[in-house]
Amino acid sequence: MADRRLEGLALKVGPLGEHDRLLTLLSDQVGVIRLAVPGARKPKSSLAGAVPLTQLELQVVGRRGLPRVRQLRVQHNFGAVGQRLETLAGAQALAELCMGLVEDDDPLNGLLDAVVIHLERLEAISRGPDDGSLALASSVQACVHLLAIGGYGLPLQSCCRSGAPLIPPIGQWDWRCSLIADEGIAIGSQPGAAVQLNPSELALLQRLPRAELPRRQDGELMGPQAVWLRLLAVVECWIRCHLPRPVRSLGMLREALVLPTGGDAERS
């Protein structure tokens, strides 16, 4: 049977039999595909580079059942994100989210490139000084971007109940909007709301679809960590309601940080 060449990102790797590995790969060509990597768990195996969060170039044989990797070349290993628990949890969350967004044999245009961009950012954060806020904010923004690419973008421009524009009245600190997980964001304090946001929190959330993180004029990240934890809660609720599986690593990210999530967040 003819070989084929695949390039992609290893989202998940697990044991298969005594010496093999089961590789879950995100690829522009085929979406998410599961591959057997024969002998990858043996010492000095030429296929030992099949590890999570690694960009790979593969030679694959077989199209039915479980295709097998014949050869591989590592293009880049994002293992540096493991230097910090926050960046590792954020990177794992992106991998989990991809598996929830992409069906087998159904490529999602632009997703792989977006994931790699955000992994590069988390990799850079892992190597610098950070109290966790930058890793948290970068992970939240990455989830917002991937959800939009996957067709599950947060509706941030109009009230899901009235249709009125969602314009945060900055300075009116008694104003609230509410995340209704199966609908969107509604103006006011709504019964049964999953999360409530004040004006500055909503304004920050509305800036996340942009390419870069929101920063102040001095280059510092906008919003304190408590606010980003609240925006993380928004993303978690949306994913739980709209995707077939939760992204458990977002909980790991929350646990890696020290600030509580209860009560009103500090005004940003």
ZABAFI-17023 format. One record per residue (C-alpha): x, y, z; residue number from 1. Coordinates in nm, 2 decimals. Layout:
<<X Y Z> NUM>;
...
***
This chain:
<<0.00 0.00 0.00> 1>;
<<0.14 0.34 -0.09> 2>;
<<0.28 0.57 0.17> 3>;
<<0.15 0.92 0.23> 4>;
<<0.31 1.22 0.39> 5>;
<<0.14 1.41 0.68> 6>;
<<0.25 1.71 0.88> 7>;
<<0.08 1.82 1.20> 8>;
<<0.09 1.86 1.57> 9>;
<<0.08 1.57 1.82> 10>;
<<-0.22 1.65 2.04> 11>;
<<-0.20 1.33 2.25> 12>;
<<0.02 1.02 2.28> 13>;
<<-0.06 0.71 2.47> 14>;
<<0.06 0.35 2.50> 15>;
<<-0.05 0.09 2.24> 16>;
<<0.04 -0.27 2.31> 17>;
<<0.38 -0.35 2.47> 18>;
<<0.61 -0.13 2.26> 19>;
<<0.40 0.10 2.04> 20>;
<<0.24 0.44 2.09> 21>;
<<-0.10 0.57 1.98> 22>;
<<-0.06 0.92 1.83> 23>;
<<-0.34 1.17 1.79> 24>;
<<-0.24 1.42 1.53> 25>;
<<-0.39 1.75 1.41> 26>;
<<-0.32 1.80 1.04> 27>;
<<-0.44 2.05 0.78> 28>;
<<-0.47 1.75 0.54> 29>;
<<-0.70 1.52 0.74> 30>;
<<-0.82 1.70 1.05> 31>;
<<-0.76 1.48 1.35> 32>;
<<-0.62 1.13 1.29> 33>;
<<-0.51 0.85 1.51> 34>;
<<-0.19 0.66 1.41> 35>;
<<0.00 0.36 1.55> 36>;
<<0.37 0.43 1.60> 37>;
<<0.53 0.09 1.60> 38>;
<<0.82 0.04 1.85> 39>;
<<0.81 0.40 1.96> 40>;
<<0.85 0.30 2.33> 41>;
<<1.16 0.09 2.27> 42>;
<<1.49 0.24 2.37> 43>;
<<1.67 0.42 2.09> 44>;
<<1.37 0.38 1.86> 45>;
<<1.38 0.61 1.55> 46>;
<<1.01 0.69 1.61> 47>;
<<1.06 0.79 1.98> 48>;
<<1.00 1.16 1.88> 49>;
<<0.63 1.09 1.87> 50>;
<<0.55 1.28 2.19> 51>;
<<0.28 1.53 2.28> 52>;
<<0.30 1.90 2.17> 53>;
<<0.54 1.83 1.89> 54>;
<<0.52 1.93 1.53> 55>;
<<0.59 1.63 1.32> 56>;
<<0.65 1.53 0.95> 57>;
<<0.54 1.17 0.91> 58>;
<<0.54 0.90 0.65> 59>;
<<0.23 0.69 0.70> 60>;
<<0.12 0.36 0.55> 61>;
<<-0.24 0.23 0.55> 62>;
<<-0.57 0.42 0.51> 63>;
<<-0.82 0.18 0.68> 64>;
<<-0.82 0.07 1.04> 65>;
<<-0.53 0.22 1.22> 66>;
<<-0.27 0.36 0.99> 67>;
<<0.10 0.32 1.09> 68>;
<<0.38 0.56 1.10> 69>;
<<0.68 0.44 0.90> 70>;
<<0.91 0.74 0.95> 71>;
<<0.90 1.07 1.13> 72>;
<<1.09 1.39 1.16> 73>;
<<1.05 1.63 1.45> 74>;
<<1.00 1.99 1.32> 75>;
<<0.96 2.15 1.66> 76>;
<<0.91 2.03 2.02> 77>;
<<0.71 2.26 2.25> 78>;
<<0.83 2.07 2.55> 79>;
<<0.97 2.40 2.70> 80>;
<<0.61 2.49 2.81> 81>;
<<0.66 2.22 3.08> 82>;
<<0.90 2.45 3.26> 83>;
<<0.60 2.62 3.42> 84>;
<<0.28 2.45 3.54> 85>;
<<0.06 2.74 3.40> 86>;
<<0.21 2.73 3.05> 87>;
<<0.19 2.35 3.05> 88>;
<<-0.17 2.35 3.15> 89>;
<<-0.25 2.62 2.89> 90>;
<<-0.08 2.42 2.61> 91>;
<<-0.26 2.10 2.71> 92>;
<<-0.59 2.29 2.71> 93>;
<<-0.53 2.39 2.35> 94>;
<<-0.46 2.03 2.25> 95>;
<<-0.78 1.92 2.43> 96>;
<<-0.98 2.19 2.27> 97>;
<<-0.86 2.09 1.92> 98>;
<<-0.98 1.74 1.98> 99>;
<<-1.33 1.87 2.08> 100>;
<<-1.35 2.10 1.77> 101>;
<<-1.23 1.88 1.49> 102>;
<<-1.39 1.56 1.36> 103>;
<<-1.19 1.28 1.21> 104>;
<<-1.12 1.33 0.84> 105>;
<<-1.27 1.68 0.85> 106>;
<<-0.99 1.94 0.84> 107>;
<<-1.06 2.28 1.00> 108>;
<<-0.89 2.55 0.79> 109>;
<<-0.66 2.77 0.99> 110>;
<<-0.68 2.58 1.32> 111>;
<<-0.33 2.42 1.30> 112>;
<<-0.16 2.76 1.23> 113>;
<<-0.35 2.93 1.51> 114>;
<<-0.26 2.66 1.76> 115>;
<<0.11 2.68 1.67> 116>;
<<0.11 3.06 1.71> 117>;
<<-0.04 3.03 2.06> 118>;
<<0.20 2.75 2.16> 119>;
<<0.49 2.97 2.05> 120>;
<<0.36 3.24 2.28> 121>;
<<0.32 3.00 2.57> 122>;
<<0.67 2.87 2.50> 123>;
<<0.81 3.22 2.52> 124>;
<<0.62 3.30 2.84> 125>;
<<0.75 2.98 3.00> 126>;
<<1.11 3.11 2.96> 127>;
<<1.05 3.45 3.11> 128>;
<<0.94 3.61 3.44> 129>;
<<0.56 3.58 3.50> 130>;
<<0.34 3.55 3.80> 131>;
<<0.10 3.34 3.60> 132>;
<<-0.11 3.63 3.47> 133>;
<<0.04 3.63 3.12> 134>;
<<0.01 3.26 3.08> 135>;
<<-0.35 3.27 3.20> 136>;
<<-0.44 3.56 2.97> 137>;
<<-0.26 3.40 2.67> 138>;
<<-0.45 3.07 2.73> 139>;
<<-0.79 3.25 2.76> 140>;
<<-0.73 3.44 2.44> 141>;
<<-0.61 3.13 2.26> 142>;
<<-0.93 2.95 2.35> 143>;
<<-1.14 3.24 2.22> 144>;
<<-0.95 3.23 1.89> 145>;
<<-0.98 2.85 1.85> 146>;
<<-1.35 2.85 1.94> 147>;
<<-1.41 3.12 1.67> 148>;
<<-1.22 2.92 1.41> 149>;
<<-1.42 2.61 1.50> 150>;
<<-1.76 2.78 1.47> 151>;
<<-1.83 2.82 1.84> 152>;
<<-1.72 3.18 1.89> 153>;
<<-1.85 3.37 2.19> 154>;
<<-2.12 3.61 2.08> 155>;
<<-1.98 3.94 2.21> 156>;
<<-2.15 4.21 2.02> 157>;
<<-2.52 4.20 2.11> 158>;
<<-2.74 4.09 2.40> 159>;
<<-2.87 3.74 2.35> 160>;
<<-3.21 3.83 2.50> 161>;
<<-3.29 4.18 2.36> 162>;
<<-3.06 4.21 2.06> 163>;
<<-2.93 4.54 2.19> 164>;
<<-2.56 4.62 2.13> 165>;
<<-2.33 4.50 2.41> 166>;
<<-2.16 4.84 2.49> 167>;
<<-1.99 4.83 2.83> 168>;
<<-2.06 5.16 3.02> 169>;
<<-1.71 5.21 3.16> 170>;
<<-1.73 5.37 3.50> 171>;
<<-2.08 5.25 3.59> 172>;
<<-1.96 4.98 3.84> 173>;
<<-2.31 4.87 3.94> 174>;
<<-2.38 4.77 3.57> 175>;
<<-2.36 4.39 3.50> 176>;
<<-2.41 4.15 3.21> 177>;
<<-2.46 3.78 3.24> 178>;
<<-2.33 3.48 3.06> 179>;
<<-2.62 3.25 2.98> 180>;
<<-2.42 2.94 2.87> 181>;
<<-2.66 2.80 2.62> 182>;
<<-2.75 3.14 2.47> 183>;
<<-2.48 3.41 2.50> 184>;
<<-2.43 3.73 2.70> 185>;
<<-2.74 3.92 2.83> 186>;
<<-2.75 4.27 2.97> 187>;
<<-2.83 4.29 3.34> 188>;
<<-2.80 4.04 3.63> 189>;
<<-3.00 3.75 3.49> 190>;
<<-3.13 3.46 3.71> 191>;
<<-2.93 3.15 3.66> 192>;
<<-2.63 3.33 3.51> 193>;
<<-2.32 3.12 3.49> 194>;
<<-2.09 3.42 3.52> 195>;
<<-2.16 3.80 3.57> 196>;
<<-1.92 4.06 3.43> 197>;
<<-1.88 4.43 3.51> 198>;
<<-1.82 4.69 3.23> 199>;
<<-1.44 4.66 3.23> 200>;
<<-1.45 4.28 3.23> 201>;
<<-1.68 4.28 2.93> 202>;
<<-1.46 4.54 2.75> 203>;
<<-1.16 4.32 2.80> 204>;
<<-1.34 4.01 2.68> 205>;
<<-1.45 4.19 2.37> 206>;
<<-1.09 4.27 2.28> 207>;
<<-0.97 3.91 2.29> 208>;
<<-1.07 3.82 1.93> 209>;
<<-0.79 4.06 1.82> 210>;
<<-0.45 3.92 1.72> 211>;
<<-0.26 4.04 2.03> 212>;
<<-0.33 4.05 2.40> 213>;
<<-0.47 4.38 2.53> 214>;
<<-0.19 4.59 2.69> 215>;
<<-0.16 4.93 2.84> 216>;
<<0.04 5.21 2.69> 217>;
<<0.34 5.10 2.90> 218>;
<<0.32 4.75 2.75> 219>;
<<0.19 4.58 3.07> 220>;
<<-0.10 4.34 3.04> 221>;
<<-0.44 4.49 3.09> 222>;
<<-0.65 4.36 3.38> 223>;
<<-0.54 4.20 3.71> 224>;
<<-0.52 3.82 3.74> 225>;
<<-0.86 3.80 3.92> 226>;
<<-1.03 3.95 3.61> 227>;
<<-0.86 3.70 3.38> 228>;
<<-0.97 3.41 3.61> 229>;
<<-1.33 3.54 3.56> 230>;
<<-1.28 3.54 3.18> 231>;
<<-1.14 3.19 3.21> 232>;
<<-1.47 3.09 3.38> 233>;
<<-1.66 3.24 3.09> 234>;
<<-1.46 3.03 2.84> 235>;
<<-1.49 2.71 3.06> 236>;
<<-1.87 2.75 3.08> 237>;
<<-1.91 2.81 2.70> 238>;
<<-1.70 2.50 2.62> 239>;
<<-1.89 2.28 2.86> 240>;
<<-2.22 2.39 2.71> 241>;
<<-2.14 2.38 2.34> 242>;
<<-1.86 2.12 2.29> 243>;
<<-1.89 1.74 2.33> 244>;
<<-1.63 1.73 2.60> 245>;
<<-1.49 1.97 2.87> 246>;
<<-1.14 2.09 2.85> 247>;
<<-1.01 1.96 3.18> 248>;
<<-0.67 2.13 3.16> 249>;
<<-0.83 2.46 3.20> 250>;
<<-0.91 2.35 3.56> 251>;
<<-0.54 2.26 3.60> 252>;
<<-0.46 2.61 3.49> 253>;
<<-0.69 2.76 3.75> 254>;
<<-0.54 2.54 4.02> 255>;
<<-0.19 2.65 3.93> 256>;
<<-0.28 3.01 4.02> 257>;
<<-0.32 3.14 4.37> 258>;
<<-0.60 3.40 4.34> 259>;
<<-0.96 3.30 4.43> 260>;
<<-1.23 3.32 4.18> 261>;
<<-1.52 3.41 4.41> 262>;
<<-1.66 3.76 4.46> 263>;
<<-1.64 4.06 4.24> 264>;
<<-1.30 4.08 4.06> 265>;
<<-1.08 4.39 4.10> 266>;
<<-1.17 4.67 3.87> 267>;
<<-0.93 4.68 3.58> 268>;
***
